[in-house]
Amino acid sequence: MRPNFSVLFLTTLIGAAQGLFIALFACELLSPTALEANFFVGGSVIILLFSGLGLLASFFHLGHPERAWRAMMMWRTSWLSREVIALPAFMGAAFAYGVAHHLEMGSNITIAVGVVGVVMSITLFVCTAMIYAAVKVLKEWAHPLTIVNFTLLGSASGFTLAAAYANFMAPELTMNLAQVAFFLTAVSLVTRGSSLLRNANLTPVSTLQSAIGIKHPRIVQKSQGSMGGSYNTREYFHGKSAEFIKTIVPSFLVLSFIAPLLLVMSVPVLAFILQYVGLLAERWYFFAEAKHPQNMYYQGVA
C-alpha cells in the first residue's frame, strides 16, 4: 500500500499523546500529594498539542475536508467513524483533566476524569488499529498483533515523552518513567519483531492464475495492467525500490527501539526525538509492507 504522510503523523502524534496521558495518570495515582498541579496542567497542554497536530494532519488526507464531519455518521459499522468520535472525546478528557488540576478540584474529581481519559485513550488505540486490522484482504494487517503494536508503540513513545517532560518539571519522577518507557519499548520490540517475522513468511492468497482467471501452470507477467497511471497504480503500491525497503527496516528498528533503550535512562529528550523519527519510519513500513493482491497485475512494468 502507498503510505500517506498525513496518516503517519496522525497515528504517531496521537499515539504519543495517549501514552503521555496514561503516564500522567499513573503519576497521579502513585504520587497523589507529591506533585504540583502545574505538572499535570503542562502535561495536558502537551497532550492537546500533539493530538491537535495529529488531527490537523488528518485533514490533509481528505479529498473534501469540509465534509469531515460526515466521517462519524457510520459509527455502527466503521472503525474509522469510531476513531473520529474517540479522538475528540479523548482530547476533551485531556482538557478536562488539565482544567480540574488547574482549578484544584481535588483528587476525587481529577482521578475520575483521569479514568475517563485512560478509557478513551485505550478506546482510541483500538479504533485506530482496527481500521487496518479489519481489512481481511491485507493479511499483513489482519492480525491481533496490529492492535498490540499500535497500543504498545504509542504507550512506549508516550512514556518516553513523559520522562523527557518530567526531566524539566518533576526530576524525581524521571527515572521511574524512564524505566517504564524502557520496559514498554523492549516489549514493543518483541511484538513488532514478531509481526515482521510473521509477515515475511506469509503466503499470498491470490496467484497470477487466480488474478486473471487462467489456470495455466506457468504465467509470466510482461507488462503493467494499465498503459498509464491510475488509482490502482498510485494508491496500492508504495513505489519504492527493493533496496529502499531493505534499508528502512533496520533504520526504524534502531531509531524506534535500540536508541531509546540506550538513551532513555540518561537523555530522555533525545531518546524521544529519535524514537518519534523512528516511529514515523516504522509506520511508513507498516503501510508499505501490506501487499494488496491487485499489485500482482498492476505493478509489473515491461
TORKOL-4160 file (C-alpha; in steps of 0.2 Angstrom, whole numbers, padded with zeros to 4 digits, m for minus):
302
<pt num="1" X="0000" Y="0000" Z="0000"/>
<pt num="2" X="0005" Y="0018" Z="m0003"/>
<pt num="3" X="0009" Y="0027" Z="0014"/>
<pt num="4" X="0001" Y="0043" Z="0016"/>
<pt num="5" X="0011" Y="0055" Z="0027"/>
<pt num="6" X="m0004" Y="0064" Z="0035"/>
<pt num="7" X="m0009" Y="0047" Z="0042"/>
<pt num="8" X="0009" Y="0043" Z="0048"/>
<pt num="9" X="0009" Y="0060" Z="0058"/>
<pt num="10" X="m0009" Y="0057" Z="0064"/>
<pt num="11" X="m0006" Y="0040" Z="0071"/>
<pt num="12" X="0011" Y="0043" Z="0079"/>
<pt num="13" X="0007" Y="0060" Z="0086"/>
<pt num="14" X="m0010" Y="0054" Z="0094"/>
<pt num="15" X="m0001" Y="0038" Z="0100"/>
<pt num="16" X="0012" Y="0048" Z="0109"/>
<pt num="17" X="m0002" Y="0059" Z="0117"/>
<pt num="18" X="m0012" Y="0044" Z="0123"/>
<pt num="19" X="0003" Y="0036" Z="0131"/>
<pt num="20" X="0008" Y="0053" Z="0139"/>
<pt num="21" X="m0010" Y="0054" Z="0147"/>
<pt num="22" X="m0008" Y="0036" Z="0154"/>
<pt num="23" X="0009" Y="0041" Z="0161"/>
<pt num="24" X="0002" Y="0057" Z="0169"/>
<pt num="25" X="m0012" Y="0047" Z="0177"/>
<pt num="26" X="m0001" Y="0034" Z="0183"/>
<pt num="27" X="0010" Y="0048" Z="0191"/>
<pt num="28" X="m0006" Y="0055" Z="0200"/>
<pt num="29" X="m0011" Y="0038" Z="0207"/>
<pt num="30" X="0006" Y="0033" Z="0213"/>
<pt num="31" X="0011" Y="0051" Z="0220"/>
<pt num="32" X="m0006" Y="0059" Z="0224"/>
<pt num="33" X="0002" Y="0073" Z="0235"/>
<pt num="34" X="0020" Y="0075" Z="0230"/>
<pt num="35" X="0016" Y="0083" Z="0213"/>
<pt num="36" X="0011" Y="0101" Z="0209"/>
<pt num="37" X="m0004" Y="0105" Z="0199"/>
<pt num="38" X="0007" Y="0113" Z="0186"/>
<pt num="39" X="0014" Y="0096" Z="0182"/>
<pt num="40" X="m0002" Y="0089" Z="0176"/>
<pt num="41" X="m0008" Y="0106" Z="0168"/>
<pt num="42" X="0008" Y="0107" Z="0157"/>
<pt num="43" X="0006" Y="0088" Z="0153"/>
<pt num="44" X="m0012" Y="0091" Z="0147"/>
<pt num="45" X="m0006" Y="0105" Z="0136"/>
<pt num="46" X="0007" Y="0094" Z="0128"/>
<pt num="47" X="m0006" Y="0081" Z="0125"/>
<pt num="48" X="m0018" Y="0093" Z="0117"/>
<pt num="49" X="m0004" Y="0100" Z="0106"/>
<pt num="50" X="0001" Y="0083" Z="0100"/>
<pt num="51" X="m0017" Y="0077" Z="0097"/>
<pt num="52" X="m0022" Y="0094" Z="0089"/>
<pt num="53" X="m0007" Y="0092" Z="0077"/>
<pt num="54" X="m0012" Y="0074" Z="0073"/>
<pt num="55" X="m0030" Y="0080" Z="0070"/>
<pt num="56" X="m0024" Y="0094" Z="0059"/>
<pt num="57" X="m0013" Y="0082" Z="0049"/>
<pt num="58" X="m0028" Y="0070" Z="0046"/>
<pt num="59" X="m0037" Y="0084" Z="0036"/>
<pt num="60" X="m0023" Y="0083" Z="0023"/>
<pt num="61" X="m0029" Y="0065" Z="0019"/>
<pt num="62" X="m0046" Y="0071" Z="0015"/>
<pt num="63" X="m0052" Y="0075" Z="m0003"/>
<pt num="64" X="m0065" Y="0086" Z="0004"/>
<pt num="65" X="m0060" Y="0092" Z="0022"/>
<pt num="66" X="m0076" Y="0102" Z="0023"/>
<pt num="67" X="m0086" Y="0086" Z="0024"/>
<pt num="68" X="m0075" Y="0078" Z="0038"/>
<pt num="69" X="m0090" Y="0079" Z="0050"/>
<pt num="70" X="m0098" Y="0066" Z="0039"/>
<pt num="71" X="m0085" Y="0053" Z="0044"/>
<pt num="72" X="m0093" Y="0050" Z="0061"/>
<pt num="73" X="m0110" Y="0045" Z="0053"/>
<pt num="74" X="m0106" Y="0027" Z="0051"/>
<pt num="75" X="m0100" Y="0023" Z="0068"/>
<pt num="76" X="m0111" Y="0007" Z="0069"/>
<pt num="77" X="m0100" Y="m0002" Z="0056"/>
<pt num="78" X="m0085" Y="0009" Z="0053"/>
<pt num="79" X="m0069" Y="0009" Z="0064"/>
<pt num="80" X="m0064" Y="0025" Z="0055"/>
<pt num="81" X="m0080" Y="0033" Z="0061"/>
<pt num="82" X="m0077" Y="0027" Z="0079"/>
<pt num="83" X="m0059" Y="0034" Z="0078"/>
<pt num="84" X="m0066" Y="0051" Z="0073"/>
<pt num="85" X="m0078" Y="0051" Z="0088"/>
<pt num="86" X="m0065" Y="0044" Z="0100"/>
<pt num="87" X="m0051" Y="0056" Z="0096"/>
<pt num="88" X="m0061" Y="0072" Z="0101"/>
<pt num="89" X="m0068" Y="0063" Z="0116"/>
<pt num="90" X="m0050" Y="0059" Z="0121"/>
<pt num="91" X="m0045" Y="0077" Z="0119"/>
<pt num="92" X="m0060" Y="0083" Z="0129"/>
<pt num="93" X="m0055" Y="0072" Z="0143"/>
<pt num="94" X="m0037" Y="0078" Z="0142"/>
<pt num="95" X="m0043" Y="0096" Z="0143"/>
<pt num="96" X="m0055" Y="0092" Z="0157"/>
<pt num="97" X="m0041" Y="0084" Z="0166"/>
<pt num="98" X="m0030" Y="0099" Z="0165"/>
<pt num="99" X="m0043" Y="0111" Z="0170"/>
<pt num="100" X="m0048" Y="0100" Z="0185"/>
<pt num="101" X="m0030" Y="0101" Z="0191"/>
<pt num="102" X="m0028" Y="0120" Z="0187"/>
<pt num="103" X="m0044" Y="0123" Z="0197"/>
<pt num="104" X="m0038" Y="0111" Z="0211"/>
<pt num="105" X="m0054" Y="0102" Z="0212"/>
<pt num="106" X="m0047" Y="0088" Z="0222"/>
<pt num="107" X="m0041" Y="0071" Z="0219"/>
<pt num="108" X="m0058" Y="0063" Z="0218"/>
<pt num="109" X="m0063" Y="0074" Z="0203"/>
<pt num="110" X="m0046" Y="0073" Z="0195"/>
<pt num="111" X="m0045" Y="0054" Z="0197"/>
<pt num="112" X="m0062" Y="0052" Z="0190"/>
<pt num="113" X="m0058" Y="0062" Z="0175"/>
<pt num="114" X="m0042" Y="0053" Z="0173"/>
<pt num="115" X="m0051" Y="0036" Z="0172"/>
<pt num="116" X="m0062" Y="0043" Z="0158"/>
<pt num="117" X="m0046" Y="0049" Z="0149"/>
<pt num="118" X="m0037" Y="0032" Z="0151"/>
<pt num="119" X="m0053" Y="0023" Z="0145"/>
<pt num="120" X="m0054" Y="0035" Z="0130"/>
<pt num="121" X="m0035" Y="0033" Z="0126"/>
<pt num="122" X="m0037" Y="0014" Z="0126"/>
<pt num="123" X="m0053" Y="0015" Z="0115"/>
<pt num="124" X="m0044" Y="0026" Z="0103"/>
<pt num="125" X="m0029" Y="0014" Z="0102"/>
<pt num="126" X="m0041" Y="0000" Z="0097"/>
<pt num="127" X="m0051" Y="0011" Z="0085"/>
<pt num="128" X="m0036" Y="0016" Z="0076"/>
<pt num="129" X="m0028" Y="m0001" Z="0075"/>
<pt num="130" X="m0044" Y="m0009" Z="0069"/>
<pt num="131" X="m0046" Y="0002" Z="0054"/>
<pt num="132" X="m0032" Y="m0009" Z="0047"/>
<pt num="133" X="m0034" Y="m0025" Z="0057"/>
<pt num="134" X="m0051" Y="m0026" Z="0050"/>
<pt num="135" X="m0045" Y="m0026" Z="0032"/>
<pt num="136" X="m0046" Y="m0045" Z="0029"/>
<pt num="137" X="m0039" Y="m0044" Z="0011"/>
<pt num="138" X="m0022" Y="m0037" Z="0018"/>
<pt num="139" X="m0015" Y="m0052" Z="0028"/>
<pt num="140" X="m0001" Y="m0041" Z="0035"/>
<pt num="141" X="m0013" Y="m0031" Z="0044"/>
<pt num="142" X="m0027" Y="m0043" Z="0048"/>
<pt num="143" X="m0020" Y="m0050" Z="0064"/>
<pt num="144" X="m0021" Y="m0046" Z="0083"/>
<pt num="145" X="m0003" Y="m0040" Z="0083"/>
<pt num="146" X="m0009" Y="m0025" Z="0074"/>
<pt num="147" X="m0019" Y="m0019" Z="0089"/>
<pt num="148" X="m0005" Y="m0024" Z="0101"/>
<pt num="149" X="0008" Y="m0015" Z="0091"/>
<pt num="150" X="m0002" Y="0001" Z="0090"/>
<pt num="151" X="m0005" Y="0001" Z="0108"/>
<pt num="152" X="0012" Y="m0003" Z="0114"/>
<pt num="153" X="0021" Y="0008" Z="0102"/>
<pt num="154" X="0010" Y="0023" Z="0107"/>
<pt num="155" X="0012" Y="0019" Z="0125"/>
<pt num="156" X="0031" Y="0017" Z="0124"/>
<pt num="157" X="0033" Y="0034" Z="0115"/>
<pt num="158" X="0021" Y="0042" Z="0127"/>
<pt num="159" X="0031" Y="0036" Z="0142"/>
<pt num="160" X="0047" Y="0042" Z="0134"/>
<pt num="161" X="0039" Y="0059" Z="0131"/>
<pt num="162" X="0033" Y="0059" Z="0149"/>
<pt num="163" X="0051" Y="0055" Z="0155"/>
<pt num="164" X="0058" Y="0069" Z="0145"/>
<pt num="165" X="0044" Y="0081" Z="0152"/>
<pt num="166" X="0047" Y="0076" Z="0170"/>
<pt num="167" X="0066" Y="0079" Z="0167"/>
<pt num="168" X="0061" Y="0098" Z="0167"/>
<pt num="169" X="0045" Y="0098" Z="0178"/>
<pt num="170" X="0047" Y="0084" Z="0191"/>
<pt num="171" X="0065" Y="0077" Z="0190"/>
<pt num="172" X="0061" Y="0065" Z="0204"/>
<pt num="173" X="0050" Y="0056" Z="0193"/>
<pt num="174" X="0061" Y="0055" Z="0178"/>
<pt num="175" X="0070" Y="0038" Z="0182"/>
<pt num="176" X="0053" Y="0029" Z="0186"/>
<pt num="177" X="0045" Y="0035" Z="0170"/>
<pt num="178" X="0061" Y="0031" Z="0160"/>
<pt num="179" X="0061" Y="0013" Z="0167"/>
<pt num="180" X="0043" Y="0011" Z="0162"/>
<pt num="181" X="0047" Y="0018" Z="0145"/>
<pt num="182" X="0062" Y="0006" Z="0144"/>
<pt num="183" X="0051" Y="m0009" Z="0148"/>
<pt num="184" X="0037" Y="m0004" Z="0135"/>
<pt num="185" X="0050" Y="m0001" Z="0122"/>
<pt num="186" X="0058" Y="m0018" Z="0125"/>
<pt num="187" X="0041" Y="m0027" Z="0124"/>
<pt num="188" X="0036" Y="m0017" Z="0109"/>
<pt num="189" X="0052" Y="m0023" Z="0100"/>
<pt num="190" X="0047" Y="m0041" Z="0103"/>
<pt num="191" X="0030" Y="m0039" Z="0097"/>
<pt num="192" X="0034" Y="m0028" Z="0082"/>
<pt num="193" X="0048" Y="m0040" Z="0078"/>
<pt num="194" X="0036" Y="m0055" Z="0079"/>
<pt num="195" X="0025" Y="m0046" Z="0066"/>
<pt num="196" X="0039" Y="m0043" Z="0055"/>
<pt num="197" X="0044" Y="m0062" Z="0055"/>
<pt num="198" X="0026" Y="m0067" Z="0053"/>
<pt num="199" X="0023" Y="m0055" Z="0038"/>
<pt num="200" X="0039" Y="m0061" Z="0030"/>
<pt num="201" X="0033" Y="m0079" Z="0029"/>
<pt num="202" X="0015" Y="m0075" Z="0023"/>
<pt num="203" X="0009" Y="m0085" Z="0008"/>
<pt num="204" X="m0001" Y="m0074" Z="m0004"/>
<pt num="205" X="m0019" Y="m0080" Z="m0005"/>
<pt num="206" X="m0020" Y="m0075" Z="m0024"/>
<pt num="207" X="m0009" Y="m0080" Z="m0038"/>
<pt num="208" X="m0006" Y="m0074" Z="m0056"/>
<pt num="209" X="m0018" Y="m0088" Z="m0061"/>
<pt num="210" X="m0032" Y="m0083" Z="m0050"/>
<pt num="211" X="m0029" Y="m0064" Z="m0053"/>
<pt num="212" X="m0033" Y="m0066" Z="m0072"/>
<pt num="213" X="m0044" Y="m0082" Z="m0071"/>
<pt num="214" X="m0031" Y="m0093" Z="m0081"/>
<pt num="215" X="m0026" Y="m0110" Z="m0074"/>
<pt num="216" X="m0010" Y="m0112" Z="m0084"/>
<pt num="217" X="0004" Y="m0118" Z="m0073"/>
<pt num="218" X="0016" Y="m0106" Z="m0080"/>
<pt num="219" X="0011" Y="m0087" Z="m0082"/>
<pt num="220" X="0024" Y="m0073" Z="m0084"/>
<pt num="221" X="0019" Y="m0055" Z="m0082"/>
<pt num="222" X="0027" Y="m0044" Z="m0096"/>
<pt num="223" X="0018" Y="m0028" Z="m0094"/>
<pt num="224" X="0008" Y="m0017" Z="m0082"/>
<pt num="225" X="m0011" Y="m0019" Z="m0082"/>
<pt num="226" X="m0014" Y="m0001" Z="m0086"/>
<pt num="227" X="m0005" Y="0009" Z="m0100"/>
<pt num="228" X="m0004" Y="0025" Z="m0089"/>
<pt num="229" X="m0006" Y="0030" Z="m0071"/>
<pt num="230" X="m0022" Y="0026" Z="m0062"/>
<pt num="231" X="m0029" Y="0025" Z="m0045"/>
<pt num="232" X="m0024" Y="0007" Z="m0044"/>
<pt num="233" X="m0005" Y="0011" Z="m0048"/>
<pt num="234" X="m0005" Y="0026" Z="m0036"/>
<pt num="235" X="m0014" Y="0020" Z="m0021"/>
<pt num="236" X="m0010" Y="0002" Z="m0019"/>
<pt num="237" X="0009" Y="0002" Z="m0021"/>
<pt num="238" X="0022" Y="0012" Z="m0012"/>
<pt num="239" X="0033" Y="0015" Z="m0027"/>
<pt num="240" X="0050" Y="0012" Z="m0019"/>
<pt num="241" X="0064" Y="0001" Z="m0024"/>
<pt num="242" X="0068" Y="m0016" Z="m0015"/>
<pt num="243" X="0084" Y="m0008" Z="m0009"/>
<pt num="244" X="0075" Y="0006" Z="m0001"/>
<pt num="245" X="0064" Y="m0006" Z="0008"/>
<pt num="246" X="0079" Y="m0016" Z="0014"/>
<pt num="247" X="0086" Y="m0001" Z="0022"/>
<pt num="248" X="0071" Y="0006" Z="0031"/>
<pt num="249" X="0068" Y="m0009" Z="0042"/>
<pt num="250" X="0085" Y="m0009" Z="0051"/>
<pt num="251" X="0083" Y="0010" Z="0052"/>
<pt num="252" X="0067" Y="0010" Z="0061"/>
<pt num="253" X="0072" Y="m0004" Z="0072"/>
<pt num="254" X="0087" Y="0006" Z="0078"/>
<pt num="255" X="0078" Y="0023" Z="0080"/>
<pt num="256" X="0062" Y="0016" Z="0087"/>
<pt num="257" X="0069" Y="0003" Z="0099"/>
<pt num="258" X="0088" Y="0002" Z="0101"/>
<pt num="259" X="0092" Y="0020" Z="0103"/>
<pt num="260" X="0078" Y="0024" Z="0115"/>
<pt num="261" X="0083" Y="0008" Z="0125"/>
<pt num="262" X="0101" Y="0015" Z="0126"/>
<pt num="263" X="0096" Y="0033" Z="0130"/>
<pt num="264" X="0080" Y="0034" Z="0139"/>
<pt num="265" X="0088" Y="0032" Z="0156"/>
<pt num="266" X="0101" Y="0046" Z="0153"/>
<pt num="267" X="0095" Y="0058" Z="0140"/>
<pt num="268" X="0076" Y="0056" Z="0138"/>
<pt num="269" X="0073" Y="0071" Z="0127"/>
<pt num="270" X="0085" Y="0064" Z="0114"/>
<pt num="271" X="0078" Y="0047" Z="0116"/>
<pt num="272" X="0060" Y="0053" Z="0112"/>
<pt num="273" X="0066" Y="0063" Z="0097"/>
<pt num="274" X="0075" Y="0048" Z="0090"/>
<pt num="275" X="0060" Y="0036" Z="0094"/>
<pt num="276" X="0047" Y="0048" Z="0086"/>
<pt num="277" X="0058" Y="0049" Z="0070"/>
<pt num="278" X="0059" Y="0030" Z="0070"/>
<pt num="279" X="0041" Y="0028" Z="0073"/>
<pt num="280" X="0037" Y="0038" Z="0058"/>
<pt num="281" X="0048" Y="0026" Z="0048"/>
<pt num="282" X="0040" Y="0011" Z="0056"/>
<pt num="283" X="0023" Y="0017" Z="0052"/>
<pt num="284" X="0028" Y="0020" Z="0034"/>
<pt num="285" X="0034" Y="0002" Z="0033"/>
<pt num="286" X="0018" Y="m0004" Z="0041"/>
<pt num="287" X="0008" Y="0003" Z="0026"/>
<pt num="288" X="0021" Y="m0002" Z="0013"/>
<pt num="289" X="0023" Y="m0020" Z="0019"/>
<pt num="290" X="0004" Y="m0023" Z="0016"/>
<pt num="291" X="0004" Y="m0031" Z="m0001"/>
<pt num="292" X="m0013" Y="m0029" Z="m0010"/>
<pt num="293" X="m0017" Y="m0043" Z="m0021"/>
<pt num="294" X="m0021" Y="m0032" Z="m0036"/>
<pt num="295" X="m0002" Y="m0027" Z="m0037"/>
<pt num="296" X="0002" Y="m0044" Z="m0045"/>
<pt num="297" X="m0007" Y="m0037" Z="m0060"/>
<pt num="298" X="m0004" Y="m0019" Z="m0060"/>
<pt num="299" X="0014" Y="m0017" Z="m0054"/>
<pt num="300" X="0024" Y="m0026" Z="m0066"/>
<pt num="301" X="0031" Y="m0014" Z="m0079"/>
<pt num="302" X="0039" Y="m0020" Z="m0095"/>
